[in-house]
Amino acid sequence: MCELPHELDALEAAWGALCDHTGAEASDLVVLPEFVFVEPLWLLERFDAVAWSHAEAVAELWLRRLPELEARYVVGTRPVTAGDKHYNEGFLWSRAAGLAPLRRKHYLPDEPGGFEARWFDRGDAGFPAYAAGELSFGLNICTELWALDVYRRYAEMDLAAIVAPRATAAATTGKWLSVGTVAAVATGCYCLSSNRVQPDGGYGGVGWIIEPDGALLARTSHIERFCTREIDPARSRYARRTYPRYVFSPPAA
């Protein structure tokens, strides 16, 4: 997990440090923040086609650098245009197969600081399972961590993790950690999240790895910007048979 800025000089330095970390730790999976590499367009109240096109171009250049992480898999989100629609699209990059699209963000806020509904078209209502090697996961992009109705379905699926790229403010860190804990406990999955960060404290960083029982295994900070930990998918399979998950499982035939 990591916290990354978007400002060019700061991002270049942080990227180099992240690559050093993932190389040294032999990280299998890297989770990047929401809309990584580009400016938070949703701060602007009106959609700007020029700014959008620029963000797509910048993101494309950075995505070509994902092999520098030396990881087997990378998950993040990016700007994508499809016809006349604009999406915040999840992606899975793998060393073996390159870049593959995942689901597009469905739940979009529309308020000062987050005019996402004016920048993005609404994406997929479904929350399917994906796989990064042996790790099965669901993708909940930032606000979608609050889609609590999804968690019952996740608990019935063979998932090991909920992956949540974020762009959340420093002032709201506490409640985001709370919903990350709920996501883990409700589903029996690990909750894995990375966040954007700004020097002025706007975006607050704090990436995390939360265990299926809700314990905080790791948390990034201004001191430790990146964290790699070993997780065990078998622990998620066991957790789904324990309280409170089994209460909501379909009765055995």
C-alpha positions in Angstrom: 0.0 0.0 0.0 1.1 3.6 -0.6 0.3 7.2 -0.4 1.3 9.3 -3.5 1.1 13.0 -4.4 0.1 14.2 -7.9 2.3 17.3 -8.2 4.9 16.4 -10.8 8.2 17.0 -8.9 6.8 15.4 -5.7 5.3 12.5 -7.7 8.6 11.8 -9.5 10.5 11.6 -6.2 7.8 9.5 -4.5 7.6 7.2 -7.5 11.3 6.5 -7.3 11.1 5.8 -3.6 8.1 3.5 -4.1 10.0 1.6 -6.8 12.9 1.2 -4.4 10.5 -0.2 -1.8 8.6 -2.6 -4.0 11.8 -3.9 -5.5 13.5 -4.4 -2.1 10.3 -6.0 -0.6 9.6 -8.1 -3.7 6.0 -6.9 -3.5 3.6 -9.2 -5.5 0.7 -6.6 -5.5 0.8 -2.9 -5.5 -2.4 -0.9 -4.8 -2.2 2.7 -6.1 -4.4 5.6 -5.0 -7.6 6.6 -6.9 -6.9 8.5 -10.2 -3.2 8.1 -9.6 -0.7 10.3 -11.4 -3.1 13.1 -12.5 -4.7 16.2 -11.0 -8.0 15.8 -9.0 -10.2 17.2 -11.7 -13.3 16.8 -9.6 -12.3 19.9 -7.6 -13.5 21.9 -10.5 -17.2 22.5 -10.7 -17.5 22.3 -14.5 -16.2 19.7 -16.9 -13.3 20.8 -19.0 -12.6 18.7 -22.1 -9.1 20.1 -22.5 -8.2 19.2 -18.9 -9.7 15.8 -19.3 -7.7 15.0 -22.4 -4.6 16.2 -20.7 -5.3 13.9 -17.8 -5.7 11.0 -20.1 -2.4 11.7 -21.8 -0.5 12.1 -18.5 -2.0 8.9 -17.1 -1.1 7.0 -20.2 2.6 8.0 -19.9 2.7 7.0 -16.3 1.0 3.7 -16.9 3.8 2.8 -19.2 6.1 3.0 -16.2 4.3 0.4 -14.1 7.0 -2.3 -14.9 9.4 -0.1 -12.9 7.6 -1.3 -9.7 8.9 -4.9 -10.4 5.6 -6.2 -9.0 3.6 -9.0 -10.5 0.3 -7.0 -10.2 -0.8 -3.4 -9.9 -4.3 -2.1 -9.2 -5.4 1.5 -9.6 -7.8 3.7 -11.5 -7.5 6.0 -14.5 -9.4 8.4 -16.8 -11.0 6.6 -19.7 -13.2 8.0 -22.6 -15.7 5.6 -24.3 -17.6 7.3 -27.1 -19.0 10.5 -25.5 -18.7 9.1 -21.9 -16.0 9.7 -19.4 -15.2 7.2 -16.7 -13.1 6.6 -13.6 -12.0 3.1 -14.5 -10.2 0.5 -12.4 -7.4 -1.4 -13.9 -5.3 -4.4 -13.2 -1.8 -4.5 -14.6 0.2 -7.7 -14.6 3.7 -8.4 -15.6 2.5 -11.3 -17.8 -0.5 -9.7 -19.5 -0.1 -5.9 -19.3 -3.0 -3.6 -18.6 -6.6 -4.9 -18.3 -9.7 -2.8 -17.5 -11.8 -3.5 -14.4 -15.1 -2.0 -13.4 -15.9 1.7 -13.6 -16.9 3.8 -10.6 -20.6 3.8 -10.0 -21.2 5.9 -6.9 -20.2 9.5 -7.6 -20.4 12.4 -5.1 -21.5 15.9 -6.3 -20.4 18.6 -3.9 -17.6 21.1 -3.3 -14.3 19.2 -3.2 -15.9 16.3 -5.0 -17.8 17.2 -8.2 -17.3 13.7 -9.6 -20.8 13.4 -11.0 -19.9 16.3 -13.3 -16.7 14.8 -14.5 -17.5 11.1 -14.7 -20.3 9.1 -16.2 -21.8 6.5 -13.9 -20.1 3.1 -14.4 -20.9 -0.4 -13.5 -23.5 -1.2 -10.9 -22.2 -4.7 -10.4 -19.3 -5.6 -8.1 -17.8 -8.8 -9.6 -14.8 -10.8 -8.4 -11.4 -10.4 -10.0 -8.1 -12.3 -9.6 -4.5 -11.3 -9.3 -2.9 -14.7 -9.4 -4.1 -16.6 -6.4 -5.7 -13.5 -4.8 -9.4 -13.0 -5.6 -10.6 -9.5 -4.9 -13.4 -7.0 -5.3 -12.8 -3.4 -6.3 -14.5 -0.6 -4.4 -13.3 2.8 -5.6 -13.2 5.3 -2.8 -16.8 6.3 -2.1 -17.8 2.8 -2.9 -16.4 1.6 0.4 -19.7 3.0 1.8 -21.8 0.7 -0.5 -22.5 -1.5 2.5 -25.1 -3.6 0.6 -22.3 -5.0 -1.5 -20.7 -6.6 1.5 -23.2 -9.4 1.9 -22.7 -10.4 -1.7 -18.9 -10.3 -1.1 -19.3 -12.6 1.9 -21.0 -15.2 -0.3 -18.2 -15.0 -2.9 -14.8 -16.6 -2.8 -12.9 -13.3 -2.2 -9.8 -12.8 -0.2 -9.6 -9.0 -0.4 -11.4 -5.8 -1.0 -9.2 -3.4 -2.9 -10.0 0.3 -2.5 -8.0 3.0 -4.2 -8.9 6.3 -2.5 -8.7 10.1 -2.7 -9.8 11.2 0.8 -9.1 14.2 2.9 -6.9 14.2 6.0 -9.8 15.5 8.1 -11.9 12.4 7.4 -9.2 9.8 8.0 -10.9 8.4 11.1 -14.2 7.6 9.4 -12.5 6.0 6.4 -10.5 3.7 8.6 -13.8 2.8 10.3 -15.5 1.8 7.1 -12.4 -0.1 6.0 -12.7 -2.1 9.2 -16.4 -2.7 8.6 -15.6 -3.9 5.1 -13.1 -6.4 6.4 -15.3 -7.7 9.3 -18.5 -7.8 7.3 -17.0 -9.8 4.5 -14.2 -11.8 6.1 -11.8 -10.2 3.5 -8.6 -8.3 3.9 -9.2 -4.6 3.1 -6.4 -3.1 1.1 -6.3 0.7 0.4 -4.0 3.4 -0.8 -4.6 7.1 -0.8 -3.5 10.3 -2.5 -1.6 12.8 -0.3 -0.8 16.5 -0.5 1.8 18.5 1.3 -0.8 21.0 2.4 -2.8 18.2 4.1 -5.7 18.3 1.6 -5.5 14.6 0.7 -4.4 12.8 3.8 -2.6 9.7 2.8 -3.0 6.8 5.1 -3.0 3.6 3.1 -3.9 0.5 5.1 -4.0 -3.3 5.3 -6.8 -4.5 7.6 -7.2 -8.1 8.5 -10.4 -10.1 8.2 -11.0 -9.8 11.9 -10.7 -6.0 11.7 -7.1 -5.7 13.1 -5.0 -3.0 11.5 -2.0 -4.9 10.0 -0.3 -1.9 8.5 -0.9 1.8 7.9 1.1 4.3 5.9 2.1 7.7 7.3 4.4 10.7 6.5 7.1 8.6 8.1 6.3 5.3 6.4 4.8 6.2 3.0 4.8 2.6 1.8 4.1 -0.7 3.5 4.3 -4.3 2.3 3.0 -7.2 4.4 2.3 -10.8 3.8 -1.4 -11.8 3.7 -2.9 -15.3 3.7 -6.0 -15.9 1.4 -6.7 -19.0 3.5 -7.4 -16.8 6.4 -10.3 -15.2 4.5 -11.8 -18.6 3.6 -11.8 -19.5 7.3 -13.1 -16.1 8.4 -16.2 -16.5 6.2 -17.2 -19.5 8.3 -17.1 -17.5 11.5 -19.1 -14.7 13.2 -20.6 -12.5 11.9 -20.2 -13.7 8.3 -21.9 -17.1 8.6 -25.1 -15.4 10.0 -25.7 -13.9 6.6 -24.7 -16.9 4.5 -27.4 -18.8 2.6 -28.5 -21.9 4.7 -27.0 -25.2 3.7 -29.2 -27.3 1.4 
